[in-house]
Amino acid sequence: MLTRFDPFQDFDWLNRPNLQTRGYMAADVYRQGDRYFLEMDVPGATDDNIDITVEKNTLTVAVERPQRDTDDETMVVRDRPFGTFSRRFYLGEGLDADRIEASLNNGVLTLVIPIVEAAKARKIEVGTVRDAIES
């Protein structure tokens, strides 16, 4: 059976938090040529408090936002979440987990995930069966 190649097909939608959940890191995934791009909103994050790991085929992005506590302030409203937040993505066999690159710009974390050479589309020439047998 032929199926459409989708390396993110096993994303665990059942464990996805409600979008209104505090600390939810929204993400977009898109393909451009031979690479996938994963963009996540991580407002206030710096390179120092982002942890990206790949174990087997599971990509984990964890971000820590420290609690703002000073002795000379009295908190009146606290809507911004703090603590450690993470999301996991299953990477299909067709993705090159060893060559993932990450960058942070204006509160958006971008991961570039290349497709392995063997999973790229290739053109198959049509010939006769006799040509294949004779070679």
ABEGO torsion letter per residue (X at the ends): XBBBBBAAAABBAAABBBAABBGBBBBBBBBBEABBBBBBBBBGBBAAABBBBBBEABBBBBBBBBBBBBAABBBABBABBBEBBBBBBBBBAABBAAABBBBBBGGBBBBBBBBBAAABBBBBBBBBAAAAAAX
